[in-house]
Amino acid sequence: MSESPAVTAHWGELVQLLRREVVPALGCTEPIAVALAAAHCRRLLGQDPDRLQVWVSGNLYKNGMGVGVPGTGMTGLPIAAAAGALAGNAEAGLEVLKGLTQPQVERAKALLPAVTLDVKDVPDALYAEVLAEAGQEQVRAVICTDHTRVVLLEKNGELIHSQSSDPGLSLINKPALDLAGIVNFALQVPLDQIAFLAEAAQLNQALADEGLRGYGLQIGRILTEQIERRLLSDDLMTLAMRLTSAASDARMDGAMLPAMSNSGSGNQGIAATMPVVAAARFLQVSDEQLLRALAMSHLLAIHIKTYQNKLSALCAASTAAMGAGAAITWLLGGDLARIRLCINNMIGDVAGIICDGAGSACSMKVSTSASAAVKAALLAANGLGVPAREGIVEADAEQTIANLGRLSREGMRQTDEEIIQIMRRKGQATR
C-alpha cells in the first residue's frame, strides 16, 4: 500500500531535516563556531590578520573554555580564533579546520598574544563575534543561533552581509514532529532516502576506534582493560559505554577526525549513534534495521532538542541518548507504546545532568547517558516504565519531553548563570 502524497511530502521534509542537522563536525562545535567566524574574517580581509578581538556569549564561553581544538594540541577559544583566522576554510562549515597543518598551528600560536577574548551580554545563547585587523584594514563577522549561521559580515565599516539574529527563526524550517510520526517515518520511509545515515555509524565508529588508543580521560580504554581483568562483563551496556566514551574522549581532546553531529553537537551525534551501533552489533541485526534505528534515534534527538535552548545548563548528550534508547527498544522488539515507556524511563533517570562546559568530563556524561539508554530500553522492552505520578514524568511521553524542555529553558536558567560565573572566575584566576 503506497503512502499518500501528503505523507510522502512530509517524509521528504524529515529527510531534509536529518540532512541539515546530522552533519560531520571536526572538533567541539563551540570553538569551531569561533574558528569559522575568524575564517570568514580572513576571507574578507584578504590577508593574515595581526590582531583579533573575540566576543562570545556566556554559554559559548562555557563550552569553549576547556576543550581541545583539533590539530593544535591546545584548548580554548583564543587558539580556535587564531587557527581559523590563519588557516580556516570559511566554506567548510563545521569542518573549518580540516586542512590545518603544523606550520599553520605554529603561526596561530605566535598570533595568540594579539588575541583578546571577552564575554558579551547578548540575548542569544550561541553567539560568536570576531573583529580582525591588518594594518588599517578591519573586518567583522558574527555567528549566532546556529553554529554556522553567519548573521553579519562587515569590512571597514561597510555592511557586506546581514540577516536577522532572532533565535526563533531557526525553528521556522523545521517540520512538525511527534513520537508517533517519527517512529512511523523511521520504519516506513524508503531505505534509499536514509542511506546517508550509514556515515554516522562509520564516522563515529572511527572516532571511537581512535579514542580507544587513549585520549582525554581514556574511559573507553580503561573499561576495555577491566573486561580483560574480569571486573566488567563484555555485555551490551559496557560496549555502549566503551564506544560512546572513546569517541567523545577523542573528540574533546582534539583528534583530527570528524564526528557525525546532531543538532550542532558532535557529542549529541555520538550519543545518538554509538549506543545504537552497540545494540545492532550485539543483536546481529540487518543493515536495514540499523539504518532505520539510526533514523529513529537521530530524529528523536532533534525533536527533543527543539524543546530546549541551543546551549543551556542541561547536558544535551543525555537528551540525545534518549533517541538511542528509543531505537534500542525497537531493536529489542518494542512497539510505539514501549518506545514511549523508554523515553519516560530516561527522563525519569537522567533529567537534570548539568552542562558545565565542554571538556574531558563530557565523555563521562556521554557514557553515563549511553548506559541509561540501554537500561531504559531493557525496562521498556519488558513493559516497565516510570509511573506518571512521579516527578516530571507524565502518561503522555510527548508531555514528558515538553516538561524536560521547560526544566531546561526556565528552571535551569539561574543554574546556567551560576555555572558561567564560576567558570569565568576560574578563567580570570588562571590568566
C-alpha positions as CSV (number, residue, x, y, z in Angstrom):
1,M,0.0,0.0,0.0
2,S,1.5,3.3,-1.1
3,E,1.6,6.3,1.1
4,S,-0.5,9.4,0.4
5,P,1.2,12.4,-1.4
6,A,0.9,14.4,1.9
7,V,2.7,11.8,3.9
8,T,5.4,11.4,1.2
9,A,5.9,15.2,1.2
10,H,6.3,15.2,5.0
11,W,8.8,12.4,4.9
12,G,10.8,14.5,2.4
13,E,10.8,17.3,4.9
14,L,12.1,14.9,7.6
15,V,14.8,13.6,5.3
16,Q,15.9,17.2,4.7
17,L,15.9,17.9,8.4
18,L,18.1,14.9,9.0
19,R,20.5,16.0,6.3
20,R,20.6,19.5,7.8
21,E,21.1,18.5,11.4
22,V,23.2,15.3,11.1
23,V,26.5,16.5,9.5
24,P,30.2,15.9,10.0
25,A,31.9,18.2,12.6
26,L,35.6,18.4,13.3
27,G,36.1,19.3,17.0
28,C,33.8,20.7,19.6
29,T,31.4,22.9,17.8
30,E,31.5,26.0,20.1
31,P,35.2,26.8,19.5
32,I,34.6,25.7,15.9
33,A,32.0,28.4,15.6
34,V,34.6,31.0,16.7
35,A,37.1,29.5,14.2
36,L,34.5,29.7,11.4
37,A,33.8,33.4,12.2
38,A,37.5,34.1,12.2
39,A,37.9,32.3,8.8
40,H,35.2,34.5,7.4
41,C,37.2,37.5,8.6
42,R,40.3,36.2,6.9
43,R,38.4,35.7,3.7
44,L,37.1,39.3,3.8
45,L,40.4,40.7,4.9
46,G,42.3,39.1,2.0
47,Q,45.4,38.7,4.2
48,D,46.5,37.3,7.5
49,P,45.4,39.5,10.4
50,D,47.8,40.8,13.0
51,R,45.1,41.4,15.7
52,L,42.0,39.6,16.7
53,Q,39.2,40.6,19.1
54,V,36.7,37.9,20.1
55,W,33.4,38.3,21.9
56,V,31.2,35.3,22.8
57,S,28.0,34.6,24.8
58,G,28.4,33.2,28.2
59,N,27.2,29.8,27.1
60,L,29.7,29.7,24.2
61,Y,32.5,30.8,26.6
62,K,31.4,27.9,28.9
63,N,31.6,25.4,26.2
64,G,34.9,26.6,24.7
65,M,37.0,27.2,27.8
66,G,38.4,23.8,28.4
67,V,38.0,21.8,25.2
68,G,40.8,20.7,22.8
69,V,41.0,22.4,19.4
70,P,41.7,19.8,16.7
71,G,45.3,19.7,15.5
72,T,46.6,22.3,17.8
73,G,47.4,20.4,21.0
74,M,45.8,23.3,22.9
75,T,42.5,24.1,24.5
76,G,40.3,27.2,24.5
77,L,38.8,29.9,22.2
78,P,41.8,32.1,21.5
79,I,43.7,29.3,19.7
80,A,40.5,28.4,17.8
81,A,40.2,32.0,16.7
82,A,43.8,32.2,15.7
83,A,43.8,28.9,13.8
84,G,40.5,29.9,12.0
85,A,41.9,33.3,11.0
86,L,45.2,31.9,9.6
87,A,44.2,28.5,8.2
88,G,40.4,28.1,8.3
89,N,38.3,27.3,5.3
90,A,35.2,29.5,5.6
91,E,33.3,27.3,3.1
92,A,33.8,24.1,5.1
93,G,31.3,24.8,7.9
94,L,31.8,22.7,11.0
95,E,35.0,21.2,9.3
96,V,36.6,24.7,9.1
97,L,39.9,23.4,10.5
98,K,40.1,20.2,8.5
99,G,43.2,21.2,6.5
100,L,45.2,22.5,9.4
101,T,48.9,21.9,9.1
102,Q,51.7,22.0,11.8
103,P,53.3,25.2,10.3
104,Q,49.9,26.9,10.4
105,V,49.5,25.8,14.0
106,E,52.8,27.4,14.9
107,R,51.8,30.6,13.2
108,A,48.5,30.5,15.1
109,K,50.3,30.1,18.4
110,A,52.5,33.1,17.5
111,L,49.4,35.2,17.0
112,L,48.0,34.4,20.5
113,P,49.4,37.5,22.2
114,A,47.4,39.6,19.8
115,V,44.1,37.8,20.5
116,T,41.7,39.2,23.1
117,L,38.6,37.4,24.4
118,D,35.6,38.7,26.3
119,V,32.1,37.7,27.2
120,K,29.3,39.8,25.6
121,D,25.9,40.3,27.1
122,V,23.7,39.2,24.2
123,P,20.2,37.5,24.1
124,D,21.3,34.5,22.1
125,A,23.0,31.7,24.0
126,L,25.1,30.8,20.9
127,Y,27.0,33.9,19.8
128,A,30.5,34.4,18.4
129,E,31.9,37.7,17.1
130,V,35.3,38.2,15.7
131,L,37.0,41.6,14.7
132,A,40.2,41.1,12.7
133,E,42.6,43.8,11.8
134,A,45.6,44.0,9.5
135,G,47.2,47.5,9.4
136,Q,44.4,49.9,8.7
137,E,42.0,47.2,7.4
138,Q,39.3,46.0,9.7
139,V,36.6,43.2,9.3
140,R,34.0,41.8,11.5
141,A,32.0,38.5,11.4
142,V,29.1,37.4,13.7
143,I,27.7,33.9,14.0
144,C,24.7,33.3,16.2
145,T,21.7,31.0,16.8
146,D,23.3,28.1,15.0
147,H,27.0,27.2,14.8
148,T,27.3,28.0,11.1
149,R,24.7,30.8,10.8
150,V,26.6,34.0,9.7
151,V,24.3,36.9,10.5
152,L,26.8,39.8,9.9
153,L,29.9,40.4,7.7
154,E,31.4,43.9,7.7
155,K,34.6,45.4,6.2
156,N,35.9,48.8,7.1
157,G,32.5,49.8,8.4
158,E,30.7,48.7,5.2
159,L,28.0,46.1,5.6
160,I,28.7,43.1,3.4
161,H,26.0,40.7,4.7
162,S,23.3,40.9,7.3
163,Q,20.3,38.8,8.4
164,S,18.1,38.6,11.4
165,S,19.6,37.1,14.6
166,D,16.2,36.2,16.0
167,P,16.7,32.8,17.7
168,G,13.2,31.8,16.8
169,L,14.0,31.8,13.1
170,S,16.0,28.6,13.5
171,L,12.7,26.7,14.0
172,I,10.8,28.1,11.0
173,N,12.1,25.5,8.6
174,K,11.6,22.5,10.9
175,P,8.6,20.3,10.1
176,A,6.1,19.2,12.7
177,L,7.4,16.4,14.8
178,D,5.9,13.9,17.3
179,L,6.9,10.5,18.6
180,A,4.3,8.6,16.6
181,G,5.2,10.4,13.3
182,I,9.0,9.9,13.9
183,V,8.6,6.2,14.6
184,N,6.4,5.7,11.6
185,F,8.8,7.6,9.3
186,A,11.8,5.6,10.5
187,L,10.1,2.3,10.0
188,Q,8.4,3.0,6.6
189,V,10.5,5.6,4.7
190,P,12.2,4.1,1.6
191,L,15.6,2.9,2.6
192,D,17.5,4.8,-0.1
193,Q,16.3,8.1,1.4
194,I,18.1,7.5,4.7
195,A,21.1,5.5,3.4
196,F,23.3,8.5,4.1
197,L,22.9,7.8,7.8
198,A,25.3,4.9,7.5
199,E,28.0,7.5,7.5
200,A,27.0,8.4,11.1
201,A,27.9,4.9,12.2
202,Q,31.1,4.9,10.1
203,L,32.5,8.3,11.3
204,N,31.6,7.9,14.9
205,Q,32.9,4.3,15.0
206,A,36.2,5.5,13.5
207,L,36.4,8.2,16.2
208,A,35.7,5.5,18.9
209,D,38.4,3.3,17.5
210,E,40.8,6.3,17.7
211,G,39.7,7.1,21.2
212,L,40.4,3.5,22.4
213,R,44.0,4.3,21.8
214,G,44.0,6.7,24.7
215,Y,42.7,10.3,24.6
216,G,41.4,12.6,27.4
217,L,40.2,10.6,30.4
218,Q,40.8,7.3,28.4
219,I,37.5,5.9,29.7
220,G,36.9,3.5,26.7
221,R,40.5,2.1,27.1
222,I,40.1,1.7,30.9
223,L,36.7,0.0,30.5
224,T,38.2,-2.4,28.0
225,E,41.1,-3.3,30.3
226,Q,38.6,-4.0,33.1
227,I,36.8,-6.5,30.8
228,E,40.2,-8.3,30.4
229,R,40.6,-8.2,34.2
230,R,37.0,-9.6,34.6
231,L,35.9,-6.6,36.7
232,L,33.4,-5.8,34.0
233,S,31.4,-8.0,31.6
234,D,31.7,-7.8,27.8
235,D,27.9,-7.0,27.6
236,L,25.7,-4.6,25.7
237,M,25.8,-1.9,28.3
238,T,29.6,-2.0,28.7
239,L,30.0,-1.9,24.9
240,A,27.7,1.1,24.6
241,M,29.7,2.9,27.3
242,R,33.1,2.0,25.8
243,L,32.2,3.2,22.3
244,T,30.5,6.4,23.3
245,S,33.1,7.4,25.8
246,A,36.0,6.6,23.5
247,A,34.5,8.6,20.6
248,S,33.8,11.6,23.0
249,D,37.3,11.4,24.6
250,A,39.0,11.6,21.1
251,R,36.8,14.4,20.0
252,M,37.1,16.5,23.1
253,D,40.9,16.0,23.2
254,G,41.3,17.4,19.7
255,A,41.6,14.3,17.5
256,M,41.7,15.2,13.8
257,L,38.7,13.0,12.9
258,P,35.2,14.3,12.4
259,A,32.2,13.2,14.4
260,M,28.8,12.9,12.9
261,S,26.9,15.6,14.8
262,N,23.3,16.1,15.7
263,S,21.7,19.5,16.3
264,G,25.1,21.2,16.0
265,S,26.9,19.0,18.5
266,G,29.3,16.1,18.0
267,N,28.7,14.7,21.4
268,Q,25.0,14.6,20.7
269,G,25.7,12.8,17.5
270,I,27.9,10.3,19.3
271,A,25.2,9.8,21.9
272,A,22.5,9.3,19.3
273,T,24.7,6.9,17.3
274,M,27.0,4.6,19.2
275,P,24.6,3.0,21.7
276,V,22.5,2.0,18.6
277,V,25.6,0.7,16.9
278,A,26.5,-1.3,20.0
279,A,23.0,-2.8,20.2
280,A,23.0,-3.6,16.5
281,R,26.3,-5.5,16.9
282,F,25.0,-7.4,19.9
283,L,21.7,-8.3,18.4
284,Q,23.2,-9.0,15.0
285,V,20.6,-7.0,13.1
286,S,20.5,-6.4,9.4
287,D,21.9,-3.2,7.7
288,E,18.4,-2.1,7.1
289,Q,17.4,-2.4,10.8
290,L,20.5,-0.4,11.8
291,L,19.7,2.4,9.3
292,R,16.1,2.6,10.5
293,A,17.2,2.6,14.1
294,L,19.7,5.4,13.4
295,A,17.0,7.4,11.6
296,M,14.7,7.0,14.7
297,S,17.4,7.9,17.1
298,H,18.7,11.0,15.3
299,L,15.3,12.3,14.5
300,L,14.1,11.8,18.1
301,A,17.2,13.5,19.4
302,I,16.5,16.5,17.1
303,H,12.8,16.5,18.3
304,I,13.7,16.5,22.0
305,K,16.3,19.2,21.4
306,T,13.8,21.6,19.8
307,Y,12.1,21.9,23.3
308,Q,15.4,23.3,24.7
309,N,17.7,26.2,24.0
310,K,20.6,25.6,21.7
311,L,23.0,25.9,24.6
312,S,21.9,25.6,28.3
313,A,22.7,24.2,31.7
314,L,21.2,20.8,30.7
315,C,23.6,18.2,29.2
316,A,22.3,17.7,25.7
317,A,24.1,14.5,25.2
318,S,21.8,13.0,27.9
319,T,18.8,14.0,25.8
320,A,20.3,12.9,22.5
321,A,20.8,9.4,24.1
322,M,17.0,9.3,24.6
323,G,16.8,8.8,20.9
324,A,19.2,6.0,21.1
325,G,17.2,4.4,23.9
326,A,14.1,4.5,21.8
327,A,15.9,2.9,18.9
328,I,17.3,0.2,21.1
329,T,13.8,-0.5,22.4
330,W,12.6,-1.1,18.8
331,L,15.6,-3.3,18.0
332,L,14.6,-5.4,21.1
333,G,11.2,-5.8,19.6
334,G,9.4,-2.9,21.3
335,D,6.5,-1.1,19.7
336,L,5.5,2.6,19.9
337,A,4.0,2.1,23.3
338,R,7.2,0.7,24.7
339,I,9.3,3.4,22.9
340,R,7.2,5.9,24.9
341,L,8.0,4.0,28.1
342,C,11.7,4.2,27.3
343,I,11.5,8.0,26.8
344,N,9.8,8.3,30.2
345,N,12.3,6.0,31.8
346,M,15.3,8.0,30.6
347,I,13.7,11.4,31.6
348,G,12.9,9.9,35.0
349,D,16.5,8.8,35.3
350,V,19.0,11.3,33.8
351,A,17.0,14.6,33.6
352,G,19.0,17.4,35.1
353,I,22.5,16.3,34.4
354,I,24.2,19.7,34.1
355,C,26.4,21.0,31.3
356,D,29.4,22.8,32.9
357,G,31.2,23.3,29.6
358,A,32.8,21.1,27.0
359,G,35.8,19.1,28.1
360,S,37.1,15.7,29.1
361,A,34.3,15.2,31.5
362,C,31.9,15.1,28.6
363,S,33.0,11.6,27.8
364,M,31.8,10.6,31.3
365,K,28.4,12.1,30.8
366,V,28.1,10.6,27.3
367,S,28.9,7.1,28.7
368,T,26.5,7.6,31.6
369,S,23.8,8.6,29.1
370,A,24.6,5.5,26.9
371,S,24.3,3.2,29.9
372,A,21.0,4.9,30.8
373,A,19.7,4.4,27.3
374,V,20.4,0.6,27.5
375,K,18.8,0.3,30.9
376,A,15.7,2.3,29.9
377,A,15.3,0.2,26.8
378,L,15.6,-3.1,28.6
379,L,13.0,-2.0,31.1
380,A,10.7,-0.6,28.4
381,A,11.0,-3.8,26.3
382,N,9.7,-5.7,29.3
383,G,6.8,-3.3,29.7
384,L,8.1,-1.4,32.7
385,G,8.2,2.4,32.9
386,V,8.4,5.2,35.5
387,P,4.9,5.9,36.7
388,A,3.2,9.1,35.6
389,R,2.6,10.1,39.2
390,E,6.3,10.6,39.7
391,G,8.3,13.8,39.2
392,I,8.2,15.4,35.7
393,V,7.1,12.2,34.0
394,E,3.6,12.1,32.5
395,A,1.5,9.4,31.0
396,D,2.0,11.1,27.6
397,A,5.7,10.8,26.8
398,E,5.3,13.9,24.5
399,Q,4.3,15.9,27.5
400,T,7.2,14.5,29.5
401,I,9.5,15.8,26.8
402,A,7.8,19.2,27.0
403,N,8.3,19.2,30.8
404,L,12.0,18.4,30.3
405,G,12.2,21.3,27.9
406,R,10.6,23.6,30.4
407,L,13.0,22.5,33.1
408,S,15.9,23.2,30.7
409,R,14.7,26.6,29.5
410,E,13.2,28.1,32.6
411,G,14.1,26.1,35.7
412,M,17.8,25.8,35.0
413,R,18.3,29.4,33.8
414,Q,19.8,30.5,37.1
415,T,21.9,27.3,37.3
416,D,23.3,28.2,33.9
417,E,24.2,31.7,35.1
418,E,25.9,30.4,38.2
419,I,27.9,27.8,36.2
420,I,29.1,30.5,33.8
421,Q,30.1,32.8,36.7
422,I,32.1,30.0,38.3
423,M,33.9,29.3,35.1
424,R,34.6,32.9,34.3
425,R,36.1,33.3,37.8
426,K,38.3,30.3,37.1
427,G,39.3,31.7,33.8
428,Q,40.3,35.0,35.2
429,A,42.3,33.4,38.0
430,T,44.4,31.5,35.5
431,R,45.3,34.4,33.3
